[in-house]
Amino acid sequence: MKTGRGILGIAALVAATLPAAGCSTACPAIGYVSGLEVIVAGDVAAVDEVQLCTDEGCSAPGPTAAPAPSVAVTDHWVQLPNGGFSPAPGPSVPPPTYPGTRYIGSKEGHTWRFTFILGPVPTHITLRALAEGGSVVAEQENDLEWSREDPFNPCPGPISTPPVVFMVGER
């Protein structure tokens, strides 16, 4: 009879620990990038740049040129005439850096995309439309609500928020 209790005890122990073993999740150590899309509407001709500002500071513009796809990645960077950077032969300059900001903006048509680098994403922002000389043409405050892109993934991952429409000029 002692053997029967031992087997039952082992079976109970296995039954109790088996579900716990299947629930453990190993998450990859990957840094996820989140972004915000800002659609400029209204007097778009007056806007040269859009800045995203938070209590931490304002965004910096992204590089104006991407590296050539046929060129290998290198530590040797060349500044292009239009202000961009490319890894190509020539006089070397340091690669582009943006000290003091976690937000980098890029423009495609009337849409600006802001990438958030490291740290938490903002929940309250101020958008500024700047003219070519740097003067503020318009300013708008927005509260952002972020949600996980995959709510069923047990690991941390990218989050997103709906696009923001930035009205410039008369409303």
C-alpha positions in Angstrom: 0.0 0.0 0.0 2.9 2.4 0.6 3.8 2.1 -3.1 0.3 3.2 -4.1 0.6 6.4 -2.0 4.0 7.2 -3.4 2.8 6.9 -6.9 -0.2 9.0 -6.2 2.0 11.6 -4.5 4.3 11.8 -7.5 1.4 12.0 -9.9 -0.1 14.8 -7.9 3.2 16.7 -7.9 3.6 16.3 -11.6 0.0 17.4 -12.2 0.6 20.5 -10.1 3.9 21.5 -11.7 3.2 20.6 -15.3 0.9 23.6 -16.1 3.4 26.0 -14.6 6.2 24.7 -16.8 4.1 25.3 -19.9 3.3 28.9 -19.0 6.8 30.3 -18.8 7.6 32.7 -21.7 11.1 33.7 -22.7 10.9 37.2 -24.2 13.6 38.4 -26.6 15.8 41.3 -25.5 14.8 43.6 -28.4 14.3 47.3 -28.2 11.0 48.2 -29.9 10.5 51.4 -31.7 7.1 53.2 -31.5 6.0 56.1 -33.7 3.4 58.7 -34.3 2.0 59.9 -37.6 1.0 63.6 -37.9 -1.0 64.7 -40.9 -0.7 68.4 -41.6 -3.9 70.0 -43.0 -4.9 73.5 -43.9 -2.2 76.0 -45.0 0.5 73.3 -45.6 2.5 75.6 -47.9 3.5 77.8 -44.9 5.0 74.8 -43.1 8.7 74.0 -43.5 9.1 71.7 -40.5 6.9 70.1 -37.8 8.3 69.8 -34.3 7.0 67.4 -31.6 7.6 68.7 -28.1 7.1 67.2 -24.6 8.3 68.1 -21.1 11.6 66.4 -22.1 12.3 68.7 -25.1 11.5 68.9 -28.9 12.2 66.6 -31.8 15.1 66.8 -34.2 14.9 66.3 -37.9 16.0 62.9 -39.3 18.9 62.5 -41.7 17.9 63.9 -45.2 19.4 61.0 -47.1 19.5 57.3 -46.5 22.7 55.3 -47.1 23.0 53.7 -50.6 21.6 50.2 -50.4 24.6 48.8 -52.3 27.2 50.2 -49.9 28.2 48.1 -46.9 27.6 49.4 -43.4 30.7 51.2 -42.2 32.0 53.6 -39.6 33.2 55.9 -42.4 30.5 58.5 -43.1 30.5 61.3 -45.7 28.4 64.4 -45.4 26.3 65.0 -48.5 25.8 68.4 -50.0 22.1 68.5 -49.0 22.9 67.8 -45.3 22.4 64.1 -45.3 25.0 61.4 -44.6 26.1 58.3 -46.5 28.6 55.5 -45.8 30.9 56.0 -48.8 34.5 56.7 -49.6 35.6 60.3 -49.0 36.6 62.7 -46.2 35.2 61.1 -43.0 32.8 62.8 -40.6 31.1 61.4 -37.5 27.7 59.7 -38.2 24.6 61.8 -37.4 23.6 62.0 -33.8 20.8 63.8 -32.0 21.9 64.6 -28.5 19.3 65.7 -26.0 16.3 64.3 -27.9 14.4 61.0 -28.0 12.2 62.1 -30.9 13.2 62.1 -34.5 10.9 63.4 -37.2 10.8 62.7 -41.0 8.5 64.1 -43.7 6.7 62.4 -46.6 4.4 64.8 -48.4 2.1 66.4 -45.8 2.7 63.6 -43.3 5.3 63.7 -40.6 6.4 60.6 -38.8 8.0 60.8 -35.3 10.0 57.9 -34.0 10.4 57.5 -30.2 13.8 56.3 -29.2 14.1 54.4 -25.9 12.1 55.2 -22.8 8.4 55.7 -22.4 6.2 57.2 -25.0 4.6 60.6 -24.3 0.9 60.9 -23.4 0.7 64.6 -24.0 2.5 66.5 -26.8 2.7 69.9 -28.4 3.1 70.1 -32.1 4.7 73.2 -33.7 4.5 74.1 -37.4 7.6 76.1 -38.3 8.1 78.4 -41.3 11.3 78.3 -43.3 12.9 80.9 -41.1 12.1 79.0 -37.9 9.1 81.1 -36.8 6.1 79.3 -35.3 3.2 79.3 -37.7 0.9 77.2 -35.6 0.8 75.2 -32.4 -1.5 72.4 -31.2 -1.7 70.3 -28.0 -2.8 66.7 -28.1 -3.3 63.9 -25.6 -2.3 60.5 -27.0 -3.7 57.1 -26.1 -1.3 54.2 -26.8 -2.2 50.6 -27.2 -0.2 47.4 -27.8 0.0 46.3 -31.4 -0.4 42.7 -30.3 -2.5 42.6 -27.1 -2.2 38.8 -26.8 1.6 38.7 -26.8 2.8 38.1 -23.2 6.1 39.9 -24.1 6.6 43.6 -24.3 6.4 44.9 -27.9 5.6 47.9 -30.1 2.7 50.2 -29.2 0.8 52.6 -31.5 -1.6 55.5 -31.3 -4.0 56.8 -34.0 -2.6 59.5 -36.4 -3.0 63.1 -35.3 -4.4 65.8 -37.7 -2.5 69.1 -37.2 -4.6 72.0 -38.5 -2.5 74.9 -39.7 -4.1 78.3 -40.5 -7.7 79.2 -40.0 -10.0 76.7 -38.4 
